[in-house]
Amino acid sequence: MHRSRPVDSRSRVEGTGQTKKSSEPTPHGDRSGVPGRSPSATPRSSTAEGQALRPLIRGVYLPALLFSVGIGAMTPMVVVSATALGADGATAALLAALIPVGHILADLPAGALTSRFGERATMIGSSAVAMVALAACALAPNLAVLGAGVLVVGGTAAVYGLARQAYLTEVIPPMQRARALSSLGGVGRIGIFVGPFLGAALVLGRPDPAPSYWLAAGTSLLSAIVVWRSAPHETPRHYTPDRPRASTWSVLREQRAIFLSLGIAVVLVGAMRGARQTVLPLWTESLGYTPAVTSVVFGIAGAVDMLLFYPAGKVMDRMGRLWIAIPSMLVTGIAMLFLPLTDALVTVGIVAVLLGLGNGIGSGVLMTLAADTAPEHGRPQFLGVWRLYSDAGMATGPLVVSAGAALGSLAAGIAATGGIGLLAVLALWRWVPRWSVHANRTTRRRAGLG
């Protein structure tokens, strides 16, 4: 087992509940009254921990849910809109892929924007830009305007996601971090799951998909209003000649040891998550099942996925990150390896449940590890690079499956992603204890956290 990197005294104070105040100002100033910033003289009970997270419902989780509902509502309509504007199947699929492309392009700028303007302003600003882009999608007269709107929506989703992640990373104590971030990932998945159903209800019996885009624009507006009314105002960051604002490249250079080691695990986990969304519909279609059956199977996996985020976060907080990270990738990888062996609907459904289980218990794992390893100075930029690794992996996973299909064996492509899952297990086991003192109970004891 590798020796863990030391943590600063402020993290130890917050993680153990011991009373100790630092004379050095934090880069965000004093956030008294925000959960996780007021030290306690005694360890927190589980009830107190739940009460500490409760104020975040309106300021963080509710707007995140609203924003995700909009993304979920508009995503299936991109292909419909592209087809209506004269695109063939390949072009329509390319336009749909511009959402994750937007994520990748915006990850690094998102960190710089959050560092400069603060999390609250960045969330409100990205919601406003998303509204304009969604209106452009609804009114798009041609494929170029539609593609530009979709690309910008993907970018705003990345900026919004990083800002809310940076906020929780800043205000939540380490021993409650996993629950907070897993819940953030969970409400996002709920929104993505619910959004398509709401969008479908609006366009039912209509040839025009525009109502789904207007729904997404409306949820973005509501998200911005909720953040504006509920999220605490931030004290501006203070930068001096001795402590200038960190650049993305300086953070990448200073933290290169993490990105060249644990970053590999982040890419592999992202690849598994991206592939999971592709393999089920491709495999059921290859078996000759109808689109309705495919949707049901995919929905079952999504339902299981949504149910487990909070229990998983609680396990990570109490027992360590590896107790969830490794089972998540192990279950997902094994399910991928078994999927090509299925042909009956029952067995496909069982594998779908396993995929949902593996992905569901892993909700928030990457965000939690990012919070564990992010430096105090340049934290938003660090998170931007981290999300770039994750999003690049999510884009790579479906390409592995597609490469197998293009070479004549979809089963081989799916099995290859199962192998990626096993590699992710090894990478997590190798590098998480080195960089996160919260990897497991052993690393916590070595860091003096009990």
Backbone hydrogen bonds, N-H to C=O, Kabsch-Sander energy under -0.5 kcal/mol:
donor,donor_aa,acceptor,acceptor_aa,energy
5,R,434,R,-0.8
12,R,8,D,-1.6
13,V,9,S,-2.3
14,E,10,R,-2.2
15,G,11,S,-2.6
16,T,12,R,-2.1
17,G,13,V,-1.6
18,Q,13,V,-0.8
20,K,18,Q,-0.6
29,G,26,T,-2.1
34,V,31,R,-1.8
37,R,34,V,-2.1
49,E,45,S,-2.3
50,G,46,S,-2.1
51,Q,47,T,-2.2
52,A,48,A,-2.0
53,L,49,E,-1.5
54,R,50,G,-1.3
56,L,53,L,-1.5
57,I,54,R,-2.0
59,G,55,P,-0.9
60,V,56,L,-2.6
61,Y,56,L,-2.0
62,L,57,I,-3.4
64,A,60,V,-1.8
65,L,61,Y,-2.4
66,L,62,L,-2.4
67,F,63,P,-2.6
68,S,64,A,-2.3
69,V,65,L,-2.3
70,G,66,L,-1.7
71,I,67,F,-1.9
72,G,68,S,-2.8
73,A,69,V,-2.2
74,M,70,G,-2.1
75,T,71,I,-2.0
77,M,74,M,-0.7
78,V,74,M,-0.7
78,V,75,T,-1.2
80,V,76,P,-0.7
81,S,77,M,-2.9
82,A,78,V,-2.6
83,T,79,V,-2.4
84,A,80,V,-2.2
85,L,81,S,-1.4
86,G,83,T,-1.7
87,A,82,A,-2.6
92,A,88,D,-2.6
93,A,89,G,-2.2
94,L,90,A,-2.0
95,L,91,T,-2.3
96,A,92,A,-2.0
97,A,93,A,-1.8
98,L,95,L,-1.1
99,I,96,A,-1.3
101,V,97,A,-1.7
102,G,98,L,-2.4
103,H,99,I,-1.7
104,I,100,P,-2.2
105,L,101,V,-2.5
106,A,102,G,-1.7
107,D,103,H,-1.1
107,D,104,I,-0.5
108,L,104,I,-0.5
110,A,106,A,-2.3
111,G,107,D,-1.3
112,A,108,L,-1.5
113,L,109,P,-2.8
114,T,110,A,-2.4
115,S,111,G,-2.1
116,R,112,A,-2.0
117,F,113,L,-2.9
118,G,114,T,-1.9
122,T,118,G,-1.9
123,M,119,E,-2.4
124,I,120,R,-2.1
125,G,121,A,-2.8
126,S,122,T,-2.7
127,S,123,M,-1.8
128,A,124,I,-2.0
129,V,125,G,-2.3
130,A,126,S,-2.3
131,M,127,S,-1.9
132,V,128,A,-1.6
133,A,129,V,-2.4
134,L,130,A,-2.7
135,A,131,M,-2.1
136,A,132,V,-2.0
137,C,133,A,-1.9
138,A,134,L,-2.3
139,L,135,A,-1.9
140,A,136,A,-0.5
140,A,137,C,-0.7
146,L,142,N,-1.8
147,G,143,L,-3.0
148,A,144,A,-2.2
149,G,145,V,-2.4
150,V,146,L,-2.6
151,L,147,G,-2.4
152,V,148,A,-2.3
153,V,149,G,-2.3
154,G,150,V,-2.3
155,G,151,L,-2.0
156,T,152,V,-2.9
157,A,153,V,-2.2
158,A,154,G,-1.6
159,V,155,G,-2.2
160,Y,156,T,-2.9
161,G,157,A,-2.4
162,L,158,A,-2.3
163,A,159,V,-2.2
164,R,160,Y,-2.1
165,Q,161,G,-1.9
166,A,162,L,-3.0
167,Y,163,A,-2.0
168,L,164,R,-2.1
169,T,165,Q,-2.5
170,E,166,A,-1.7
171,V,167,Y,-2.1
172,I,168,L,-2.1
176,Q,173,P,-2.0
177,R,173,P,-0.6
177,R,174,P,-0.8
180,A,176,Q,-1.9
181,L,177,R,-2.6
182,S,178,A,-2.9
183,S,179,R,-2.1
184,L,180,A,-1.6
185,G,181,L,-2.4
186,G,182,S,-2.5
187,V,183,S,-2.7
188,G,184,L,-1.6
189,R,185,G,-1.8
190,I,186,G,-2.3
191,G,187,V,-2.2
192,I,188,G,-2.2
193,F,189,R,-1.9
194,V,190,I,-2.7
195,G,191,G,-2.8
197,F,194,V,-0.8
198,L,194,V,-1.8
199,G,195,G,-2.7
200,A,196,P,-2.5
201,A,197,F,-2.0
202,L,198,L,-1.5
203,V,199,G,-1.7
204,L,200,A,-0.7
206,R,203,V,-2.7
212,S,209,P,-1.6
213,Y,209,P,-0.8
213,Y,210,A,-0.7
214,W,210,A,-2.1
215,L,211,P,-2.3
216,A,212,S,-2.1
217,A,213,Y,-2.5
218,G,214,W,-2.4
219,T,215,L,-2.4
220,S,216,A,-2.1
221,L,217,A,-2.1
222,L,218,G,-2.5
223,S,219,T,-2.3
224,A,220,S,-2.3
225,I,221,L,-2.3
226,V,222,L,-2.6
227,V,223,S,-2.4
228,W,224,A,-2.5
229,R,225,I,-2.4
230,S,226,V,-2.7
231,A,226,V,-0.5
231,A,227,V,-1.8
235,T,28,H,-0.6
238,H,27,P,-0.6
239,Y,237,R,-0.6
240,T,243,R,-1.3
243,R,240,T,-0.7
251,V,247,S,-2.2
252,L,248,T,-2.4
253,R,249,W,-2.3
254,E,250,S,-2.8
255,Q,251,V,-2.3
256,R,253,R,-1.1
258,I,255,Q,-0.8
259,F,255,Q,-1.8
260,L,256,R,-2.3
261,S,258,I,-1.1
262,L,258,I,-0.7
263,G,258,I,-2.1
264,I,261,S,-1.3
265,A,261,S,-0.9
266,V,262,L,-1.9
267,V,263,G,-2.2
268,L,264,I,-2.2
269,V,265,A,-2.7
270,G,266,V,-2.4
271,A,267,V,-2.3
272,M,268,L,-1.9
273,R,269,V,-2.1
274,G,270,G,-2.5
275,A,271,A,-2.4
276,R,272,M,-2.0
277,Q,273,R,-1.0
278,T,275,A,-1.5
279,V,275,A,-2.5
280,L,276,R,-0.8
282,L,278,T,-1.8
283,W,279,V,-2.7
284,T,280,L,-2.6
285,E,281,P,-1.9
286,S,282,L,-2.0
287,L,283,W,-1.5
288,G,285,E,-1.3
289,Y,284,T,-2.1
294,T,290,T,-2.3
295,S,291,P,-2.4
296,V,292,A,-2.0
297,V,293,V,-2.5
298,F,294,T,-2.5
299,G,295,S,-2.5
300,I,296,V,-2.3
301,A,297,V,-1.9
302,G,298,F,-2.1
303,A,299,G,-2.4
304,V,300,I,-2.2
305,D,301,A,-2.1
306,M,302,G,-1.6
307,L,303,A,-0.8
307,L,304,V,-0.8
308,L,305,D,-0.6
312,A,308,L,-2.0
313,G,309,F,-2.1
314,K,310,Y,-2.3
315,V,311,P,-2.1
316,M,312,A,-2.2
317,D,313,G,-2.2
318,R,314,K,-2.1
319,M,315,V,-3.3
320,G,315,V,-0.8
320,G,316,M,-1.1
321,R,438,H,-2.4
322,L,439,A,-2.4
323,W,320,G,-0.6
324,I,321,R,-1.6
325,A,321,R,-2.8
326,I,322,L,-1.5
328,S,324,I,-2.4
329,M,325,A,-1.8
330,L,326,I,-2.6
331,V,327,P,-2.8
332,T,328,S,-2.1
333,G,329,M,-2.7
334,I,330,L,-2.4
335,A,331,V,-2.3
336,M,332,T,-2.1
337,L,333,G,-2.0
338,F,334,I,-1.8
339,L,335,A,-1.7
341,L,338,F,-1.8
342,T,339,L,-1.9
348,V,344,A,-2.2
349,G,345,L,-2.4
350,I,346,V,-2.1
351,V,347,T,-2.2
352,A,348,V,-2.3
353,V,349,G,-2.2
354,L,350,I,-2.1
355,L,351,V,-2.6
356,G,352,A,-2.4
357,L,353,V,-2.6
358,G,354,L,-2.9
359,N,355,L,-2.4
360,G,356,G,-2.5
361,I,357,L,-2.4
362,G,358,G,-0.7
363,S,360,G,-1.5
365,V,362,G,-2.1
368,T,364,G,-2.4
369,L,365,V,-2.5
370,A,366,L,-2.3
371,A,367,M,-2.1
372,D,368,T,-2.2
373,T,369,L,-1.8
374,A,370,A,-1.9
378,G,376,E,-0.6
379,R,376,E,-0.9
382,F,378,G,-2.2
383,L,379,R,-2.5
384,G,380,P,-2.0
385,V,381,Q,-2.0
386,W,382,F,-2.5
387,R,383,L,-2.6
388,L,384,G,-1.7
389,Y,385,V,-2.0
390,S,386,W,-2.1
391,D,387,R,-3.1
392,A,388,L,-2.4
393,G,389,Y,-2.0
394,M,390,S,-2.2
395,A,391,D,-1.8
396,T,392,A,-1.6
397,G,393,G,-2.3
399,L,395,A,-0.7
400,V,396,T,-1.6
400,V,397,G,-0.6
401,V,397,G,-1.5
402,S,398,P,-2.7
403,A,399,L,-2.5
404,G,400,V,-1.9
405,A,401,V,-2.1
406,A,402,S,-2.7
407,L,403,A,-1.8
408,G,405,A,-1.4
409,S,404,G,-2.9
413,G,409,S,-1.6
414,I,410,L,-2.4
415,A,411,A,-2.6
416,A,412,A,-2.1
417,T,413,G,-1.4
418,G,414,I,-1.4
419,G,415,A,-1.7
420,I,416,A,-1.7
421,G,417,T,-1.8
422,L,418,G,-1.6
423,L,419,G,-2.1
424,A,420,I,-2.3
425,V,421,G,-1.8
426,L,422,L,-1.8
427,A,423,L,-2.6
428,L,424,A,-2.7
429,W,425,V,-2.4
430,R,426,L,-2.1
431,W,427,A,-2.3
432,V,428,L,-2.1
435,W,431,W,-1.4
435,W,432,V,-0.7
436,S,432,V,-2.8
437,V,435,W,-0.5
439,A,436,S,-1.4
441,R,319,M,-0.6
444,R,440,N,-1.7
445,R,441,R,-2.3
446,R,442,T,-2.1
447,A,443,T,-1.4
448,G,445,R,-1.4
449,L,444,R,-3.1
